[in-house]
Amino acid sequence: MMSSLAAAQLVPLAEELDKNKVTPGVLGFIVFAVIGVAVWFLMKSMNKHMKRVDFEESPDAEAAAAPAAAPKSS
């Protein structure tokens, strides 16, 4: 009941807006362009840092423990 009452009050507000005149404008384009350029620079930086990474995986703990746990033959 409450939601239908709230929706009934919002419908006249939505009808007042001219759908042909509501645009993001120049400011919206500038903000979107700045975000796009920032993401591009972040991706370049990430790729540069990832190329510098020299990662060598250590052997599994179980594989290293298995030969040590094997019985010695005399």
C-alpha positions, 0 to 999 in steps of 0.5 A: 500500500505504501509503495503504491502511494509513493509511486503515485506521488513520483509519477507527476514529478517524472512527467514534468521532465522533458525527455528530449532535453535531459542529457549528460552534457559536456560535464558528463562527457569530460568526467567520462573521458577523465575516467577512461584516461585514468583507467588507461594509465592504470592498465599501462602501469599495471602491465609494466609492474607485472612484467617486472615480477620474477615469480618462481613457485616453491615446491609443494610442502608434501612433495618436499616432505615425501623423500625425507619421510621415506625409510632409509635402506642400509 
